[in-house]
Amino acid sequence: MWKPQLSPFAIYKKSVFDRAAKVVDFIYQIGETSTLREKSIPVNIKEISSPEIQAKINYLKDCLRRYRRLTGYGRGITGVQVGIPERISVIFTVDLEILTIINPKITKKSSKKYKYPEICMSANPIIAPVVRPAWIEFSFHDETGSVKHWKTKDDTDQGRIMNRVFQHEIDHMEGVINIDKVNHPKELILESDPAFYETAVFEEV
């Protein structure tokens, strides 16, 4: 006799949406605001030390720490995701220090590219398999106004993820979200399988 077959991973899916609900009061989601789809405003370098810009940087750091504390996830966050229109991102380094990136400019990209599944705070819990260069080089200003350069070409999984996070956050400054970069909408999936990332690999394309 026929019986209905229930959806798989029900308990885990509930936890995924519960986790997303914990950050709804400070993380903007797609469709809520046009800001996520607009190019961010360059920061006047002379104003980086101003109380207003420093307050925005500190708020971004607080949001990133809060997101990580509430969900156990989160590698980086960009201004537009919390209502700040300037070109500012804060990112956890491999040492769990927070790096502030202001007005980044990509100067070089690897010819080698990888596809890897990404989740974005602002399109959560959608998983998007995104193709990106293995590494990038870019210049930026830190929170003191000093000019810095990222040139790390680490082709380990950790290095690939770090370079990917930088590209993901710089995309946000251009009004681009990871779901925009898939080849076909059919590639998008919801986070539902708790073992999904245990088997996820960087696929060279």
Backbone as a ProteinNet text record, in pm:
[ID]
protein_1_A
[PRIMARY]
MWKPQLSPFAIYKKSVFDRAAKVVDFIYQIGETSTLREKSIPVNIKEISSPEIQAKINYLKDCLRRYRRLTGYGRGITGVQVGIPERISVIFTVDLEILTIINPKITKKSSKKYKYPEICMSANPIIAPVVRPAWIEFSFHDETGSVKHWKTKDDTDQGRIMNRVFQHEIDHMEGVINIDKVNHPKELILESDPAFYETAVFEEV
[TERTIARY]
85.1	0	88	48.1	128.2	128.1	244.9	256.4	337.1	302.8	380.5	523.1	616.9	757.6	796	833.8	863.6	996.8	1008.1	1129.7	1247	1365.5	1482.1	1540.5	1620.5	1698.3	1610.4	1491.4	1396.5	1452.4	1513.2	1564.8	1676.5	1766.8	1877.9	1826.8	1730.2	1676.9	1613.9	1548.6	1491.6	1602.2	1713.7	1825.5	1887.2	1889.5	1943.7	1861.2	1729.2	1644.1	1641	1653.8	1664.7	1790.3	1899	2025.8	2012.5	1947.3	1928.3	1841.8	1746	1655.1	1725.8	1838	1909.1	1974.2	1989.7	2062.8	1975.8	1844.8	1756.6	1751	1790.6	1778.9	1896.7	2003.3	2115.1	2174	2141.1	2190	2080.3	2108.8	2012.1	2008.6	1887.6	1870.3	1829	1858.2	1820.2	1670	1633.9	1494.6	1446.7	1524.6	1482.7	1521.8	1630.8	1682	1756.6	1748.5	1820.5	1970.7	2009.9	2150.3	2239.3	2188.7	2268.7	2303.1	2224.4	2244	2309.5	2353.5	2416.1	2566.1	2642.3	2785.2	2809.7	2900	2932.1	3011.4	3007.5	3071.7	3216.3	3313.3	3451.6	3464.4	3546.7	3573	3678.3	3653.8	3755	3868.8	3986.7	4099.7	4131.1	4111.9	4139.3	4041.7	3930.2	3826.7	3826.8	3923.4	3925.4	3936.2	4013.1	4031.6	3918.7	3821.8	3711.6	3625.6	3560.1	3473.2	3365.2	3310	3202.1	3250.6	3361.7	3412.2	3461	3528.1	3573.5	3456.1	3347.2	3227.4	3168.3	3169.9	3117.4	3205.7	3336.2	3427.8	3404.3	3392.4	3370.2	3236.5	3135	3005.1	3013.7	3086	3106.1	3175.8	3278.7	3348.8	3254.1	3174.6	3079.1	2979.3	2934.3	2838.3	2900	3025.8	3092.9	3111.2	3156.5	3174.2	3039.9	2937.5	2805	2751.1	2769.3	2723.9	2793.1	2924.1	2999.8	2954.4	2929.8	2887.8	2749.5	2658.1	2521.1	2504.1	2586.9	2565.9	2680.1	2799	2915.7	2979.6	2926.1	2974.5	3008.4	3053.3	3080.2	3228.2	3277.7	3419.7	3443.6	3343.6	3360	3226	3226.7	3103.8	3139.6	3051.3	3075.1	2965.8	3002.2	2913.9	2769.6	2748.6	2611.6	2524.7	2584.4	2506.3	2444.9	2491.9	2436.4	2396.8	2375.1	2324.3	2428.1	2555.2	2663	2701	2686.8	2707	2852.1	2946.7	3086.5	3155.2	3265.8	3343	3434	3373.5	3444.9	3403.7	3502.1	3476.4	3563.4	3516.6	3600.1	3596.9	3712.7	3728.2	3814.7	3771	3854.6	3970.6	4092.6	4208.7	4216.7	4314.1	4330.6	4367.2	4420.6	4456.5	4342.5	4225.4	4105.9	4122.7	4219.3	4226	4130.4	4080.1	3989.5	4067.1	4064.1	4131.5	4029.4	4058.2	3971	4022.1	3932.6	3968.5	3883.6	3948.9	3879.2	3923.1	3827.4	3854.1	3950.4	3924.5	4015.9	4015.4	4131.1	4144.6	4220.8	4153.4	4217.8	4317.4	4441.1	4547.1	4588.8	4557.1	4595.9	4508.7	4480.5	4399.4	4469.2	4452.4	4505.7	4430.3	4500.6	4434.4	4367.1	4412.2	4349.4	4221	4114.1	3986.1	3929.3	3856	3791.6	3643.1	3564.6	3424.9	3413.6	3341	3323.9	3192.2	3119.1	2989.2	3003.1	2933.2	2939.1	2801.4	2804.4	2684.2	2710.2	2610.5	2622.1	2527	2573.5	2488	2359.3	2367.3	2253	2166.3	2197.8	2115	2109.3	2097.8	2103.6	1966.7	1955.5	2059.7	2078.7	2092	2114.4	2262.8	2289.9	2426.6	2443.9	2545.8	2571.4	2709.7	2720.5	2852	2910.6	3013.7	3067.3	3207.8	3232.1	3365.2	3440.9	3560.7	3644.5	3791.1	3873.3	4017.3	4073.1	4175.7	4236.9	4291.1	4339.7	4390.8	4378.2	4383.5	4388	4495	4542.9	4624.5	4542.9	4548.7	4476.4	4541.4	4519.9	4565.1	4444.2	4467.2	4357.3	4414.3	4327.7	4365.1	4312.6	4391.4	4342.5	4272.9	4235.2	4155.9	4236	4369.3	4450.7	4475.2	4434.2	4457.4	4581.2	4656.5	4778.2	4743.9	4827.5	4809.6	4869.7	4792.3	4836.1	4819	4885.5	4875.3	4857.6	4763.1	4745	4801.9	4901.8	4965.5	4987	4911.5	4930.9	4870.2	4954.2	4909.4	4916.9	4840.7	4839.2	4737.5	4783.5	4693.2	4646.5	4661.8	4600.1	4451.4	4372.1	4229.8	4209.1	4288.9	4277.7	4307.5	4411.2	4447.2	4341.9	4285.6	4181	4058.4	4024	3907.4	3932	4052.2	4082.5	4072.1	4130.4	4122.8	3979.3	3903.1	3762.3	3680.4	3708.2	3635.8	3660.7	3786.3	3816.3	3734.7	3730.5	3656.7	3506.9	3456.2	3314.6	3277.9	3361.8	3332.1	3350.5	3450.4	3469	3351.5	3297.6	3176.6	3062.5	3047	2940.6	2953.4	3076.5	3097.1	3052.4	3043.5	2998.3	2848.9	2781.6	2639.6	2612.2	2712.7	2701.1	2697.6	2605.2	2592.5	2628.1	2675.2	2724	2620.7	2493.2	2390.6	2383	2436.1	2436	2538.2	2633	2747.2	2736.2	2623.3	2607.3	2573.6	2606.6	2580.8	2433.2	2361.8	2219.4	2148.4	2026.1	1952.7	1937	1938.7	1923.6	2039.9	2149.9	2265.1	2245.7	2151	2127	2053.8	2098.2	2030.5	2018.9	1930.9	1921.5	2010.2	2067.1	2146.1	2052.2	2068.5	1979.2	2052.2	2157	2230.6	2343.5	2340.8	2445	2585.2	2593.8	2724.9	2772.2	2699.2	2729.1	2874.2	2919.3	3052.7	3164.4	3127.5	3229.8	3283.5	3202.3	3244.4	3265.2	3246.4	3265.7	3413.4	3442.4	3580.3	3593	3715.5	3744.1	3758.9	3671.9	3674.3	3739.6	3854.7	3921.5	3843.1	3823.6	3743.9	3823
-120.3	0	124.3	223	345.6	424.6	477.6	568	689.7	807.3	927.5	916.5	966.8	965.7	1104.7	1115.1	1245.3	1300.4	1430.7	1499.3	1458.6	1439.8	1398.6	1513.4	1476.8	1572	1674.6	1637.6	1733.6	1803.5	1726.8	1786.3	1884.3	1845.3	1935.3	2061.6	2048.1	2166	2263.7	2210.9	2299.5	2377.3	2309.5	2378	2483.5	2457.3	2554.2	2682.7	2669	2786.8	2854.5	2776.5	2835.6	2921	2869.9	2942.6	3072.9	3067.5	3188.2	3290.4	3242.7	3333.1	3412.5	3361.5	3429	3560	3579.8	3698.2	3791.8	3769.9	3848.1	3995.7	4029.3	4168.8	4255.7	4194	4279.7	4243.3	4127.2	4090.9	4111.5	4193.3	4216.6	4095.9	4060.1	3949.2	4000.5	3920.7	3959	3988.2	4093.8	4132.6	4230	4248.2	4338.8	4483.4	4500.5	4635.3	4640.2	4751.4	4766.8	4784.7	4818.1	4844.2	4725.6	4603.2	4483.9	4471.7	4538.4	4528.7	4653.4	4742.8	4866.3	4865.1	4936.8	4948.5	5032.6	4985.8	5058.4	5184.6	5277.7	5408.3	5401.3	5446.7	5449.2	5536.9	5494	5571.3	5677.7	5800.1	5905.1	5868.3	5845.5	5797	5890.9	6019.6	6117	6104.9	6033.8	6023.2	5887.6	5801.5	5668.6	5679.6	5775.2	5790	5867.8	5913.2	5991.4	5904.7	5966.6	5889.8	5811.6	5867.3	5799.2	5670.8	5679.5	5560.1	5456.7	5500.7	5407.7	5338.4	5413	5353.3	5247.4	5272.3	5175	5050.1	5067.9	4953.8	4869.5	4936.4	4864.3	4790.9	4852.7	4787	4662.6	4672.8	4556.6	4443.5	4477.2	4375.8	4310.9	4394.6	4341.4	4247.3	4283.8	4200	4066.8	4068.8	3945	3854.2	3911.5	3832.2	3778.1	3861.8	3819.8	3708	3720.8	3616.4	3484.4	3490	3367.9	3309	3395.9	3348	3282.2	3339.8	3290.3	3167.6	3155.9	3049.5	2948.6	2988.7	2902.3	2913.6	3003.6	3021.6	3169.5	3199.3	3337.6	3367	3393.5	3424.5	3571.9	3639.2	3779.7	3846.5	3978.8	4055.3	4190.7	4240.3	4366.8	4467.4	4594.1	4700.9	4690.1	4666.3	4665.7	4559.6	4458.6	4351.5	4393.5	4506.2	4556.5	4703.8	4748	4883.3	4992.8	4955.9	5054.2	5062.4	5177.9	5186.2	5195.5	5216	5232.6	5099.9	5109.3	4991.1	4945.5	4876.1	4825.6	4680.9	4595.1	4457	4425.5	4332.1	4276.6	4125.3	4062.5	3920.7	3853.5	3734.8	3655.2	3595.9	3613.8	3550.4	3405.9	3330.5	3191.6	3186.6	3296.5	3303.4	3359.9	3378.5	3432.3	3575.7	3645.5	3790.8	3851.2	3971.6	4036.6	4138.5	4120.2	4208.3	4303.4	4432.9	4533.8	4569.8	4566.6	4595	4711.6	4817.8	4938.3	4968.3	4994.6	5030.7	4933.4	4803.5	4709.5	4723.8	4700.5	4702.6	4577.6	4491	4369.4	4404.5	4355.5	4388.6	4269.4	4148.7	4030.1	3912.9	3822.7	3704.3	3580.6	3470.2	3342.7	3298	3234.1	3176.5	3044.2	2982.3	2859.5	2895.5	2821.4	2849.5	2723.5	2747.1	2637.1	2666	2558.9	2567.6	2510.4	2583.9	2539.4	2594.5	2517.1	2563.1	2667.7	2778.3	2888.6	2916.3	2963.3	3015.5	3161.6	3245.8	3388.8	3424.8	3507.4	3553.2	3618.2	3682	3757.8	3677.3	3550.2	3460.7	3324.3	3327.8	3209.3	3141.6	3008.8	2905.7	2845.9	2931.6	2883.3	2851.8	2738.1	2701	2722.3	2799	2831	2781.1	2691.3	2647.8	2756.2	2824.7	2941.9	2914.3	2956.1	2945.5	3075.2	3061.4	3179.6	3145.8	3248.6	3226	3164.6	3081.4	3016.3	3118.4	3230.6	3336.9	3471.3	3577.1	3712.6	3791.4	3896.8	3996.9	4125.3	4195.2	4322.6	4415.7	4542.8	4644.6	4697.6	4748	4803.1	4892	4964.1	5040.1	4968	4967.9	4908.1	5015.3	4982.1	5075.4	5194.7	5190.5	5306.7	5397.3	5351.3	5428.6	5385.9	5289.2	5242.1	5157.1	5166.4	5085.5	4947.2	4844.1	4706.8	4631.7	4517.4	4435.8	4289.4	4224.2	4080.1	4010.5	3922	3853.5	3705.3	3650.8	3511.9	3416.1	3333.9	3237.4	3096.7	3073.3	2945.7	2853.5	2742.7	2654.2	2535.9	2547.6	2449.8	2484.4	2393.2	2422.1	2546.5	2560.5	2677.7	2806.1	2802.6	2918.9	2951.2	2848.6	2869.8	2933.6	2887	2943.2	3088.2	3119.1	3256.8	3349.9	3310.8	3391.6	3402.6	3297.4	3296.3	3393.3	3395.4	3487.6	3632.3	3665.7	3801.1	3835	3743.4	3768.5	3781.8	3698.1	3701.9	3839	3889.7	4018.7	4135.4	4128.4	4234.4	4237	4120.1	4114.5	4193	4178.6	4252.3	4402.5	4451.1	4594.7	4636.6	4539.7	4567.4	4538.2	4504.2	4472.9	4333.4	4246.9	4110.2	4011.7	3915.7	3812.2	3678.2	3586.2	3458.6	3387.4	3399.5	3331.7	3386.4	3507.5	3566.9	3500.1	3427	3379.3	3232.9	3169.1	3030.1	3026.4	2915.6	2902.1	2884	2819.8	2793.6	2787.9	2841.3	2837.8	2697.3	2595.3	2458.3	2415.9	2490	2456	2498.5	2588.3	2636.2	2530.7	2510.8	2418.4	2482.8	2430.3	2474.1	2385.7	2444.9	2366.5	2271.6	2143.9	2048.2	1923.1	1884.1	1763.2	1799.3	1751	1788.6	1743.1	1646.7	1595.7	1657.5	1757.6	1811.7	1859.4	1940.8	1998.9	1900.8	1785.9	1684.5	1625.1	1630.7	1574.6	1680.8	1807.5	1915.4	1927.9	1945.8	1958	2074.9	2125.8	2228.4	2158.4	2192.3	2132	2227.3	2190.7	2276.9	2278.4	2396.9	2410.5	2487.7
0	0	0	-80.7	-91.6	37.9	71.6	186.4	144.3	194.2	158.7	210.8	131.3	170	217	341	398.7	347.9	352.6	308.8	397.6	337.7	417.7	499.9	598.1	679.7	751.5	791.2	849.2	972.8	1061.9	1186.2	1156.7	1065.8	1033.6	964.9	874.9	805.4	903.5	1006.4	1108.6	1178.8	1205.7	1272.5	1182	1050.2	954.4	956.6	953.1	953.4	1090.1	1195.7	1329.4	1339.4	1281.1	1281.6	1203.9	1087.7	1006.2	1079.1	1156.7	1226.8	1336.6	1385.1	1492.9	1449.7	1317.9	1270.9	1187.1	1188.7	1101.4	1139.7	1261.8	1304.4	1262.3	1205.6	1163.5	1027.5	970.8	838.1	735.2	632.3	525.1	431.5	387.8	295	156.8	54	-82.4	-87.3	-159.5	-173.1	-68.2	38.6	145.6	119.5	46.5	22.8	-109.7	-178	-304.7	-282.1	-159.7	-129.2	-163.7	-142.1	-171.3	-319	-404.2	-549.3	-608.2	-522.1	-568.5	-539.3	-620.3	-594.7	-470.2	-387.6	-265.7	-296.3	-203.6	-219.4	-170.2	-249.9	-200.8	-76.4	16.4	136.6	105.6	146.9	136	230.7	175.1	254.9	371.7	350.5	456.3	573	547.8	652	722.6	690.1	752.9	904.6	953.2	1097.7	1164.8	1087.1	1144	1235.2	1333.2	1424.3	1350.4	1242	1170.9	1103.5	1030.1	961.2	1062.2	1167.5	1269.6	1338.9	1358	1418.9	1327.1	1196.1	1100.8	1095.8	1101.5	1103.3	1228.4	1343.2	1468.4	1466.9	1406.3	1397.6	1309.8	1197.9	1111.2	1186.9	1262.6	1341.5	1442	1508.7	1606.4	1539.2	1418.8	1345.7	1307.7	1263.9	1225.2	1346.6	1457.2	1578.9	1627.8	1620.9	1666.7	1580	1448.5	1356.7	1388.5	1408.7	1439.1	1573.5	1670.4	1802.3	1797.4	1720.4	1715.3	1627.2	1522.5	1424.2	1417.2	1461.2	1445.7	1309.3	1225.4	1088.9	1066	942.7	905.2	898.6	775.7	756	728.7	670.7	638.5	619.9	626.8	608	547.2	463.4	392.3	428.2	422.2	466.7	421.3	291.5	239	303.8	363.8	426	558.9	610.6	737	725.2	602	581.1	573.6	555.3	542.1	394.4	330.1	185.7	139.1	232.5	192.5	161.9	87.2	45.3	160.3	254.4	372	396.9	418.5	459.2	579.8	661.1	767.9	753.5	768.6	737.7	843.5	886.7	975.5	896	945.8	885.4	936	884.6	929.4	1077.2	1131	1272.9	1357.6	1293.6	1358.1	1405.3	1344.9	1360.8	1258.4	1287.4	1192.9	1110.3	979.8	885.5	825.3	830.2	770.7	632.4	534.9	396.1	346.1	305.8	258.9	115.7	30.2	-110.1	-180.6	-176.3	-241.8	-393.6	-453.1	-598.6	-642.3	-718.1	-766	-875.6	-860	-956.1	-1041.6	-994.9	-1070	-1028.4	-1125	-1097.5	-1152.1	-1083.4	-1131.1	-1255.3	-1347.5	-1464.5	-1428.4	-1319.2	-1272.1	-1197.4	-1223.3	-1159.2	-1095.1	-987.1	-916.9	-896.1	-899.9	-859.8	-719	-632.6	-494.8	-442.5	-361.3	-310.5	-200.6	-216.5	-121.1	-60.1	63.3	129	162.6	140.3	169.8	283.5	375.5	485.5	435.3	319.6	267.6	171.3	152.7	71.1	138.8	267.7	351.7	360	343.1	338	198.4	97.5	-38.3	-58.2	-119.3	-155	-305	-341.9	-482.7	-522.4	-619.9	-669.1	-759.6	-712.5	-781.2	-833.6	-957.1	-1016.9	-989.9	-933.1	-904.9	-932.6	-957	-968.3	-840.9	-854.8	-739.4	-640	-690.1	-604.4	-675.6	-597.4	-651.7	-577.1	-640.2	-573.6	-569.1	-458.5	-450.8	-349.4	-371.7	-277.8	-202.5	-82.4	-2.7	107.1	173.9	292.3	415.4	521.8	646	729.5	850.3	930.7	981.9	965.5	1001.7	881.7	762.1	640.4	565.2	619.4	553.9	431.7	328.6	208.3	231	198.7	215.3	83.3	72.4	-49.1	-10.2	-73.3	-55.4	-179.5	-156.2	-268.7	-240.4	-146.7	-106.3	-207.6	-268.7	-369.7	-310.3	-206.7	-136.4	-202	-261	-334.4	-249.4	-116.4	-27.7	-16.4	39.3	56.2	141.4	245.8	333	256.2	173.4	93.6	-10.3	-72	-172.3	-108.7	11	79.5	116.9	166.4	204.5	84.5	-26.8	-148.7	-198.6	-180.9	-222.5	-137.1	-7.6	81.3	39.4	8.7	-37.2	-162	-258.1	-382	-355.2	-266.6	-230.2	-173.2	-81.2	-17.7	-114.6	-199.6	-299.3	-396	-430.1	-512.5	-447.9	-316.6	-247.3	-270.8	-275.9	-298.9	-438.3	-529	-665.7	-682.7	-573.7	-582.2	-634	-627.9	-680.4	-564	-570.1	-468.4	-532.5	-452.2	-507.5	-594.9	-562.6	-642.2	-784	-805.6	-939.6	-1031.4	-973.7	-1050	-1093	-1062.3	-1105.5	-1253.9	-1317.8	-1461.4	-1492.1	-1400.3	-1423.3	-1288.1	-1279.6	-1152.2	-1093.9	-1179.3	-1130.3	-1040.5	-1046.4	-962.9	-817.6	-792.8	-657.4	-575.9	-452.4	-362.4	-224.4	-142.3	-3.9	83.1	185.4	279.8	355	335.1	400.8	449.2	379.5	414.5	511.6	634.4	731.1	691.4	600.3	558.8	427.6	378	244.5	233.2	327.4	314.8	349.7	405.9	432.3	303.6	198	69.4	-37	-0.8	-98.4	-133.8	-261.2	-307.3	-402.8	-416.5	-517	-651.7	-743.6	-876.7	-975	-1030.1	-1126.5	-1257.3	-1311.5	-1434.8	-1539.5
[MASK]
+++++++++++++++++++++++++++++++++++++++++++++++++++++++++++++++++++++++++++++++++++++++++++++++++++++++++++++++++++++++++++++++++++++++++++++++++++++++++++++++++++++++++++++++++++++++++++++++++++++++++++++

